[in-house]
Amino acid sequence: VQLQASGGGLVQAGASLRLSCTASGRTFSSYYMGWFRQAPGKEREFVAGISWSGSSTYVKGQFTISRNNARNTVYLQMNSLKPEDTAVYYCAARVVGGRSGLPSEYDYWGQGTQVTVSS
């Protein structure tokens, strides 16, 4: 499984961005998907997760997560962005199990997309 994250960029505080993560392979629809972020000098932080069906979600703050299994894609909608949201954002897939905030429990990772929010 390969994950490709996109949609990051440089925006001003208060703006919105939508990140996308597209997966290769036919089993995407069975995976729990998560979004993490990592700021310089900080640990990787779990910010959103969604079950395989989309019926169960977890989000931190002003984020929204959704998925389209027909397109093998998971999205992270980020509204009212703040400078402290600046980080590299990663999508990840967990083959077995549900929600987890531990990076070690995810099996596949995207390459990350940079989000920079200026004040």
N, C-alpha and C positions, 0 to 999 in steps of 0.2 A: 504494500500500500504506500502510495506517495501522496503527500499533502502539499498543496500549493496555496499559500496565503497571499492576498493582495488587498489593495485599497487604502494603504497607509499614506501619509503625507504630512505636510506642514500646514497647520490651520491656526486661526486665532482663537483665543478663549471664547467660549460660547457657541462655537461652530459644531457641526455634526460630521461624522464620517461613518461609512459602512464598510466593514471589513468582510472579505469573502475568503472561504477556504474550500478548495475543490479537491476531491479525492479521486485517485485512480482505483480501479478494482470494483468488483461486483458486490462486495459485502459491506459497503459503507453504511447501508441502511440498518445494519445490525449493531453498529458501534455507538457507544456513548461518546459524544464529542465535547471537548472543552476548549476554552480560550484562556490563555495565560498571558501575563505581561512581565517584562523584566526591565527595570530602570537601572541605569549605571550604578554599580556598587550595591545593588539590592538583590534579594532572592527573587526567584520566579514566583509570581503571585497568581492564584486562580481567580479569574474574574467572571466567568460564566460557564455554564454547562447545560447540555440538553440530552435527554434520553433518545433512544433510537426512534421512537414514534413521535417525538416532539411534545408529548403530553406532560412531561416533567422538565421544568427548567429551574436554573439557579442563576441569578445575576447579582452583580455587585453595583450598588449605586445606580447610576442613570443609564446603564446598558440594557440592551434587549438582545436576546439570542433567538435564532430561528434556524430551521433547516428545510431543505428541499431534497428529499431522497431521490426523486426522479432525476435531479441534476447533480447528485453527489456533492452537494454544496451546503455548507453551514455559514451563517452570517452573524456578525456582531454589529449591531447598530449602536453607535455611541453619540449621545446627544449632550448638549451643554458641556462641552469639553473644557477641562481646566488644565493649567500648566502641569499639575501633578499627575495628569494622565499620560504625560510623555513617557514613552517606553517602546521597546520592541514587543510587538504582540505576536504570539504564537498560537496556532491551532494544534490540537492534539486529539488522537483517537484512542479510546480504551476498548479493547476487544471483549473483555469479560468484566462484568461488574457495572455498577451504576456510578452515581456521582462520587467524585473524589477530588479533593484539593491538592493531592500529592502528585507532583510531577513524575515520581518514580512509578506510579501505577498506570501510566499511559504508555502505550506500545509504539505509537507512531507520532512523529512531529513534523510540522511544516517548518519552513526555513525562517519564518519570522518576517514581519513587515513593520517598518518604523513609523511611529506616530509621534509627531512633535507639535505641541500646543504652545503657542507664544502668548504672552500676556499683553 
